[in-house]
């Protein structure tokens, strides 16, 4: 299933499941459809669906079949008219760094000394604060003191059940689904911080975490390595890769970050593939994001996350 968290005239938070009618995608408002159908209880929020496990998923699939067969406009919303919310309630996200092979190489060109110091036996990364996360179609302000404003298309996995390093749980089984993430970055600040061995402000200005619009549930992704991600600025392709280039795969990242003690709704991002503005030579300045830019971050099979820079 492909699910969304949004708001409409019916309420401030709706759970929608994507269906197709007359060749177009619509959102089945689960609460509205369930109220008309009656019968077994169905999760009516994203977190209730995630925390409800297999039983909640089965009930949602059954409701989707029932609602899709009837295609009643009473419970079908047009994705172009809803107010988008982040796929799960805002919370901090564990972000992998230099986790695509070709991106790691482009970032290390001409810097063999630093390349030799990079860890290769476990993932590394940073924390993106929950307050930075913004939904599909958000308008993100470029900070006044930032000119080197960069994009990074990533896939964010959504944790579906509690896991820590003391529990005998298959890490892959803890993944509920996958969504799209754009790790916006202020490179002036990030590079200065990295000289001190840390990253914080360069990744955490307001709005620096566009995410969404949909979660594609893990049962729809038999081979996560085959997921293809890409990014365009004003229609121009800047990044394109698939997850076969990942250094640490999804299950490996879950296993490693489980040392924090992961809970349903937690988010882990993959890192980004090659093609970021920072590494365009000889002068990256023309590639950085500017007010008026439209950014599309896509993952084939999930959708397109659209962001407007102001």
C-alpha positions in Angstrom: 0.0 0.0 0.0 0.9 3.6 -0.5 -0.3 5.7 2.4 -0.3 9.4 3.2 -0.9 11.7 6.2 -2.7 14.9 5.3 -5.3 17.4 6.3 -8.6 18.3 4.6 -12.0 19.9 5.4 -12.8 16.6 7.2 -10.1 17.2 9.9 -6.5 18.2 10.8 -5.0 14.8 10.3 -6.3 12.1 7.9 -4.9 8.8 6.9 -5.2 8.2 3.2 -4.5 5.1 1.1 -3.7 5.6 -2.6 -6.1 4.2 -5.1 -6.4 4.7 -8.9 -9.6 5.7 -10.6 -9.9 6.6 -14.3 -6.1 6.6 -14.6 -5.7 9.1 -11.7 -4.5 8.6 -8.2 -6.8 9.5 -5.3 -6.6 9.2 -1.6 -9.2 7.0 0.2 -9.9 8.8 3.4 -9.8 5.8 5.7 -11.9 7.2 8.5 -14.7 8.3 6.1 -14.8 5.0 4.2 -14.7 3.0 7.5 -17.6 5.0 8.9 -19.8 4.2 5.9 -18.8 0.6 5.7 -19.0 -0.2 9.4 -17.9 -3.6 10.6 -14.4 -4.3 11.9 -12.3 -1.4 13.3 -9.7 0.1 11.1 -6.7 2.2 12.0 -7.5 5.8 11.1 -4.1 7.4 11.7 -0.6 6.6 10.3 0.8 5.9 13.8 -2.2 3.6 14.6 -1.6 1.7 11.4 2.2 1.4 12.0 1.7 0.3 15.7 -1.1 -2.0 14.8 1.1 -4.5 13.1 -0.1 -7.2 10.7 -3.7 -7.1 11.9 -4.0 -3.4 11.2 -2.4 -3.8 7.8 -4.8 -6.6 6.8 -7.8 -4.5 7.9 -6.6 -1.6 5.9 -6.1 -3.7 2.8 -9.6 -5.1 3.1 -11.0 -1.6 3.5 -9.1 -0.4 0.5 -10.5 -3.2 -1.7 -14.0 -2.3 -0.5 -13.6 1.4 -1.0 -11.8 1.1 -4.4 -14.6 -1.1 -5.8 -17.1 1.5 -5.0 -15.1 4.7 -5.8 -17.5 6.9 -3.9 -16.5 10.6 -4.0 -17.6 10.9 -0.3 -14.3 9.3 0.8 -12.0 10.0 -2.1 -9.7 13.1 -2.0 -7.7 14.6 -4.8 -4.0 14.7 -3.8 -3.8 18.1 -5.6 -6.2 19.7 -3.2 -5.2 18.4 0.2 -2.9 20.0 2.8 0.1 17.7 3.1 1.6 16.7 6.5 4.9 14.9 7.1 4.4 11.1 6.6 4.8 10.5 10.4 4.5 13.1 13.1 7.7 15.2 13.2 10.6 13.6 15.0 14.4 13.6 14.6 15.8 11.4 11.8 19.0 9.4 11.8 20.9 10.4 8.6 23.6 8.3 7.1 26.6 10.1 5.7 28.6 9.2 2.5 26.7 6.0 2.2 26.5 5.8 -1.6 29.7 4.6 -3.2 30.0 7.1 -6.0 29.0 10.0 -3.7 31.8 9.0 -1.3 34.3 9.0 -4.2 33.2 12.4 -5.5 33.4 13.9 -2.0 36.9 12.5 -1.6 38.5 13.4 -4.9 41.9 15.0 -4.3 41.7 14.3 -0.6 43.3 10.9 -0.2 44.4 11.6 3.4 40.8 12.2 4.6 39.5 9.3 2.5 41.9 6.9 4.3 40.5 8.1 7.7 36.9 7.3 6.9 35.3 4.4 8.7 34.3 1.6 6.5 33.2 -1.0 9.0 30.1 0.7 10.3 27.7 3.5 9.2 28.3 7.1 10.2 26.0 10.1 10.1 24.3 12.8 12.1 20.9 13.8 13.5 18.4 15.9 11.7 16.0 17.5 14.2 12.3 16.9 14.0 11.6 20.6 13.9 13.3 20.8 10.5 10.9 18.3 8.8 8.4 19.8 6.4 5.9 18.2 4.1 5.4 17.9 0.3 4.9 21.2 -1.5 6.5 23.3 1.3 8.1 26.6 0.7 11.6 26.6 2.3 13.4 29.9 2.9 17.1 30.1 2.1 18.7 31.5 5.2 19.9 35.1 4.9 23.6 34.1 5.5 23.6 31.0 3.2 24.5 31.1 -0.4 25.8 27.5 -0.7 22.4 26.0 -0.4 22.5 22.3 -1.5 20.1 19.5 -2.2 20.4 15.7 -1.3 17.8 13.3 -2.5 17.5 10.3 -0.1 15.2 7.4 0.9 14.0 7.4 4.4 12.9 4.1 5.9 10.1 4.1 8.5 10.5 1.8 11.5 7.5 -0.4 12.2 8.3 -2.0 15.5 10.6 -1.6 18.5 14.1 -2.9 18.1 17.3 -2.6 20.0 20.6 -4.4 20.1 19.4 -6.7 22.9 16.4 -8.1 21.0 16.6 -11.0 18.6 14.7 -9.4 15.8 15.5 -9.5 12.1 16.4 -5.9 11.3 14.6 -6.0 7.9 11.4 -7.1 9.6 11.4 -3.8 11.6 11.0 -1.7 8.5 7.4 -0.6 7.9 8.0 1.2 4.7 9.9 3.8 2.7 9.5 7.5 1.9 11.4 10.3 0.2 13.7 12.8 1.9 15.6 15.8 0.8 18.5 16.6 3.1 18.9 20.3 2.5 22.3 21.6 3.5 24.0 24.9 4.2 27.5 24.0 2.9 29.2 27.1 4.3 28.2 26.1 7.8 28.6 22.3 7.3 32.2 22.5 6.0 33.2 24.9 8.8 31.7 22.5 11.4 33.3 19.5 9.9 36.7 21.1 10.5 35.8 20.7 14.2 34.6 17.1 13.6 30.9 17.7 13.9 27.7 18.6 11.9 24.7 20.4 13.4 23.7 23.9 12.2 24.6 23.2 8.6 21.9 20.5 8.5 19.3 22.0 10.8 18.0 25.4 9.7 14.2 25.6 9.7 12.7 23.7 6.8 15.8 21.8 5.9 14.1 18.4 6.0 11.4 18.1 3.2 9.9 14.6 3.5 7.0 12.7 1.9 4.5 12.7 0.4 3.8 9.0 0.6 5.0 5.9 2.5 5.3 2.8 0.4 4.8 -0.2 2.7 7.7 -2.7 2.8 5.6 -5.6 1.5 5.5 -3.7 -1.8 9.3 -3.5 -2.0 10.7 -7.1 -2.4 14.2 -5.8 -3.3 15.0 -2.4 -1.7 18.3 -2.4 -3.5 16.4 -1.9 -6.8 14.8 1.4 -5.6 15.7 4.2 -8.0 16.1 7.8 -6.7 16.6 11.0 -8.5 16.4 14.8 -8.1 15.6 17.7 -10.5 15.9 21.4 -10.1 13.6 23.4 -12.4 13.2 20.3 -14.4 16.9 19.7 -14.9 18.1 16.2 -13.7 20.9 16.6 -11.0 21.0 13.2 -9.3 20.1 9.7 -10.4 21.0 6.3 -8.9 19.7 3.1 -7.4 20.3 1.6 -4.1 22.7 -1.0 -5.4 25.3 1.7 -4.8 24.6 1.8 -1.1 27.6 0.9 1.1 25.4 0.0 4.1 22.0 -1.4 3.1 18.7 -0.8 4.9 18.8 -3.8 7.2 22.4 -3.0 8.1 21.5 0.6 9.1 18.6 -0.6 11.2 20.8 -3.1 13.0 23.4 -0.4 13.7 21.1 2.5 14.7 19.1 0.0 16.9 21.7 0.7 19.5 19.7 3.9 20.2 16.6 1.8 20.8 14.3 2.3 17.8 10.5 2.6 18.1 7.6 2.7 15.6 7.7 5.9 13.5 11.4 6.4 13.8 13.1 7.5 10.6 16.5 6.5 9.1 17.8 8.0 5.8 20.1 6.4 3.3 22.5 9.2 2.5 22.5 10.7 -1.0 24.0 9.6 -4.3 26.5 11.6 -6.4 25.5 14.8 -8.1 25.2 17.3 -5.2 26.0 20.9 -6.1 29.0 21.0 -3.8 31.0 18.7 -6.0 30.3 20.3 -9.4 33.6 21.6 -10.8 35.2 24.0 -11.3 32.6 26.3 -9.7 29.6 24.9 -7.8 28.0 28.3 -7.3 25.7 28.2 -10.3 24.4 24.8 -9.1 23.4 25.8 -5.6 19.7 26.4 -4.8 18.3 29.9 -5.2 15.0 31.6 -4.4 12.5 30.7 -7.1 13.9 27.2 -7.6 11.5 24.2 -7.8 13.0 21.0 -6.5 11.6 17.6 -7.2 13.0 14.6 -5.3 11.7 11.3 -6.6 11.8 7.6 -5.9 10.3 5.4 -8.6 7.3 3.6 -7.2 6.9 6.0 -4.3 6.3 9.4 -5.9 7.7 12.9 -6.1 8.5 15.2 -3.2 8.2 18.8 -4.4 9.8 21.8 -2.6 9.8 25.5 -3.5 12.8 27.6 -2.5 12.0 31.2 -1.4 
